[in-house]
């Protein structure tokens, strides 16, 4: 199993959401890497996909070529598709946003279908912050990216997150229903509807989604979910 983070620098114009600065991003990248190494990952199995000039502790850095220039949030789908099409990774991998933190050790979960994900918002919508990807899912990611490219000039796509498009495509194509398997929320407990997601999660919780210097992090700390070693990493990289 590989551990994958994707962030392509936004190029064409500004969209909604947080405007990331390179120094801030790199702090997150380094903190993610140190946390993964702490939990036993090998440097070669940690893969950062970015067009920025980044390197750290001999982890694998992939310079992907297919970049969505009109909405920075779509680059996770672009990146996953390119990884699979070009066979940069030929084994199952865990993709996660750089504010989704591994809290306890885990192996690639067993599930039917090609993609394993969790739901949120009353458990009706897929959350794309933490995704377990099998190579056999290539066709699904190509479909998603093709949809994004075909509709590039649609003005509403400039101001929506990737989850909106992901859920739209999933709901419009019944033949894709068996592609995705819903995972235990232990693989993605976030701040949104925290109590419900935490209650449903098998303990110990494996992945938590929060920004270190936020009220969300305090919620996780109050629940005893953030190891002191991870807090130390946050401090070392000036994230708190």
C-alpha positions as CSV (number, residue, x, y, z in Angstrom):
1,X,0.0,0.0,0.0
2,X,1.1,3.5,-0.8
3,X,0.3,6.7,1.1
4,X,-0.6,9.5,-1.4
5,X,-1.1,13.2,-1.2
6,X,-1.9,15.3,-4.2
7,X,-1.6,19.1,-4.6
8,X,-1.1,20.9,-7.8
9,X,-0.4,24.6,-7.6
10,X,-3.4,26.6,-8.8
11,X,-2.6,28.3,-12.1
12,X,-5.3,30.1,-14.1
13,X,-7.4,32.1,-11.7
14,X,-8.7,32.2,-8.1
15,X,-11.6,30.1,-7.0
16,X,-13.4,29.8,-3.7
17,X,-11.7,28.3,-0.7
18,X,-8.5,28.8,1.1
19,X,-5.7,30.4,-0.8
20,X,-2.6,28.4,0.0
21,X,0.9,29.8,0.2
22,X,3.8,27.5,-0.6
23,X,5.4,27.8,2.8
24,X,2.1,26.9,4.5
25,X,1.6,23.9,2.2
26,X,5.1,22.6,2.8
27,X,4.6,22.7,6.5
28,X,1.6,20.4,6.0
29,X,3.5,18.1,3.7
30,X,6.4,17.8,6.1
31,X,4.1,17.2,9.1
32,X,2.2,14.6,7.2
33,X,5.5,12.8,6.3
34,X,6.8,12.9,9.8
35,X,3.6,11.5,11.1
36,X,3.6,8.7,8.5
37,X,7.2,7.9,9.3
38,X,6.3,7.8,13.0
39,X,3.6,5.2,12.2
40,X,6.0,2.9,10.4
41,X,5.6,3.9,6.7
42,X,8.7,3.6,4.6
43,X,9.8,6.8,2.8
44,X,9.5,5.2,-0.6
45,X,5.8,4.3,0.1
46,X,4.9,8.0,0.9
47,X,4.1,9.7,-2.4
48,X,3.6,13.5,-2.7
49,X,2.2,14.5,-6.1
50,X,2.9,18.2,-6.8
51,X,4.2,20.5,-9.4
52,X,5.9,22.5,-6.7
53,X,9.6,22.1,-6.0
54,X,9.3,19.9,-2.9
55,X,11.5,17.3,-1.3
56,X,11.8,15.9,2.2
57,X,13.4,12.8,3.9
58,X,13.7,10.8,0.7
59,X,9.9,10.3,0.1
60,X,8.7,9.8,-3.4
61,X,7.7,13.0,-5.2
62,X,5.8,12.6,-8.5
63,X,5.6,15.5,-11.0
64,X,2.2,14.9,-12.6
65,X,1.4,16.5,-16.0
66,X,-2.4,16.6,-16.2
67,X,-3.4,19.7,-14.1
68,X,-6.8,21.2,-13.8
69,X,-6.2,24.9,-14.1
70,X,-9.7,26.2,-13.5
71,X,-10.5,24.6,-10.1
72,X,-7.7,23.6,-7.8
73,X,-9.9,21.2,-5.9
74,X,-10.4,18.9,-9.0
75,X,-6.7,18.0,-9.0
76,X,-7.1,15.1,-6.7
77,X,-9.3,13.4,-9.3
78,X,-6.9,14.5,-12.1
79,X,-4.0,13.1,-10.1
80,X,-5.5,9.8,-9.1
81,X,-6.5,9.2,-12.8
82,X,-3.0,10.0,-14.0
83,X,-1.4,7.8,-11.4
84,X,-3.5,4.9,-12.6
85,X,-3.4,5.6,-16.3
86,X,0.4,6.0,-16.4
87,X,0.9,3.2,-13.8
88,X,3.0,5.3,-11.5
89,X,1.5,3.1,-8.7
90,X,0.5,-0.4,-9.5
91,X,-0.7,-1.5,-6.0
92,X,-3.6,-0.3,-3.9
93,X,-3.1,3.1,-2.3
94,X,-4.5,5.4,0.3
95,X,-5.2,8.9,-1.0
96,X,-5.8,11.6,1.5
97,X,-6.0,15.4,1.8
98,X,-3.1,17.0,3.6
99,X,-5.4,17.8,6.6
100,X,-6.5,14.2,7.0
101,X,-4.2,12.7,9.6
102,X,-3.5,9.1,10.4
103,X,-4.0,8.6,14.1
104,X,-3.3,4.9,14.5
105,X,-1.7,2.1,12.4
106,X,-3.8,0.3,9.8
107,X,-3.5,-1.8,6.6
108,X,-5.4,-1.4,3.4
109,X,-9.0,-2.4,4.3
110,X,-10.8,-5.3,2.8
111,X,-13.8,-4.3,0.7
112,X,-15.8,-5.3,-2.4
113,X,-15.6,-2.9,-5.4
114,X,-12.8,-0.8,-6.6
115,X,-12.9,2.2,-4.3
116,X,-13.4,2.4,-0.5
117,X,-14.7,5.7,1.0
118,X,-16.7,7.1,3.9
119,X,-19.9,9.2,3.9
120,X,-20.9,12.3,5.7
121,X,-23.7,14.9,5.7
122,X,-26.3,12.5,7.2
123,X,-24.4,9.7,5.5
124,X,-25.9,10.5,2.1
125,X,-22.8,12.0,0.4
126,X,-19.4,10.6,-0.3
127,X,-16.4,12.4,1.4
128,X,-13.3,12.6,-0.9
129,X,-10.8,13.5,1.8
130,X,-9.7,9.9,2.5
131,X,-10.0,7.4,-0.3
132,X,-8.7,3.8,-0.7
133,X,-8.0,3.1,-4.3
134,X,-7.5,-0.1,-6.2
135,X,-5.8,-0.1,-9.6
136,X,-9.0,-1.6,-11.1
137,X,-10.8,1.7,-10.5
138,X,-8.9,3.5,-13.3
139,X,-12.0,3.6,-15.5
140,X,-14.0,5.4,-12.8
141,X,-11.4,8.2,-12.4
142,X,-11.1,8.6,-16.1
143,X,-14.8,9.1,-16.4
144,X,-14.8,11.7,-13.6
145,X,-11.9,13.6,-15.2
146,X,-13.5,13.5,-18.6
147,X,-16.7,15.0,-17.2
148,X,-14.6,17.8,-15.6
149,X,-12.8,18.5,-18.8
150,X,-15.9,18.4,-21.0
151,X,-17.7,20.9,-18.7
152,X,-14.7,23.1,-18.1
153,X,-16.4,26.2,-19.5
154,X,-19.5,25.8,-17.4
155,X,-19.4,28.8,-15.0
156,X,-20.8,26.9,-12.0
157,X,-17.8,24.5,-11.9
158,X,-15.5,27.4,-11.0
159,X,-17.0,27.7,-7.5
160,X,-17.8,24.1,-6.4
161,X,-15.8,21.5,-4.6
162,X,-14.7,18.2,-6.1
163,X,-17.2,16.4,-3.8
164,X,-20.1,18.1,-5.5
165,X,-19.0,16.7,-8.9
166,X,-18.0,13.3,-7.5
167,X,-21.5,12.8,-5.9
168,X,-23.2,14.2,-9.0
169,X,-21.5,11.7,-11.3
170,X,-22.0,8.8,-8.9
171,X,-25.8,9.5,-8.7
172,X,-26.2,10.0,-12.4
173,X,-24.6,6.7,-13.4
174,X,-26.4,3.7,-11.8
175,X,-23.8,1.3,-13.3
176,X,-21.2,2.8,-11.0
177,X,-23.0,1.9,-7.8
178,X,-20.9,-1.2,-7.3
179,X,-17.7,0.6,-7.9
180,X,-17.6,2.3,-4.5
181,X,-17.9,0.5,-1.1
182,X,-18.8,2.5,2.0
183,X,-16.2,2.0,4.7
184,X,-16.4,2.2,8.5
185,X,-16.2,5.9,9.5
186,X,-13.0,5.0,11.5
187,X,-11.2,5.7,8.1
188,X,-12.5,9.3,8.0
189,X,-13.8,11.1,11.1
190,X,-14.1,14.8,10.4
191,X,-15.2,17.9,12.1
192,X,-18.5,18.0,10.2
193,X,-21.0,15.9,12.2
194,X,-18.2,14.8,14.4
195,X,-20.3,13.2,17.1
196,X,-22.2,11.0,14.7
197,X,-19.2,10.0,12.8
198,X,-17.2,9.3,15.9
199,X,-20.0,7.2,17.5
200,X,-20.2,5.1,14.4
201,X,-16.5,4.5,14.1
202,X,-14.7,1.4,15.1
203,X,-12.2,2.3,17.8
204,X,-9.5,3.2,17.8
205,X,-10.2,5.9,15.1
206,X,-7.6,5.5,12.3
207,X,-8.0,8.8,10.4
208,X,-9.1,12.3,11.6
209,X,-9.7,15.3,9.3
210,X,-8.9,18.6,10.9
211,X,-6.6,21.6,10.6
212,X,-4.1,21.7,13.6
213,X,-4.7,25.4,14.4
214,X,-8.5,25.2,14.5
215,X,-11.4,24.5,16.8
216,X,-11.8,21.2,15.0
217,X,-8.4,20.1,16.4
218,X,-9.6,21.0,19.9
219,X,-12.6,18.8,19.4
220,X,-10.4,15.8,18.5
221,X,-8.0,16.5,21.4
222,X,-10.9,16.7,23.8
223,X,-12.0,13.3,22.7
224,X,-8.5,11.9,23.3
225,X,-7.9,11.2,19.6
226,X,-4.7,13.2,18.9
227,X,-1.5,11.5,20.1
228,X,1.0,13.7,21.9
229,X,3.6,12.7,19.3
230,X,1.4,14.2,16.6
231,X,1.0,17.4,18.7
232,X,4.8,17.6,18.9
233,X,5.0,17.3,15.1
234,X,2.5,20.1,14.7
235,X,4.6,22.3,16.9
236,X,7.8,21.4,15.2
237,X,6.3,22.5,11.9
238,X,4.6,25.6,13.3
239,X,1.1,24.4,12.5
240,X,0.0,25.2,16.1
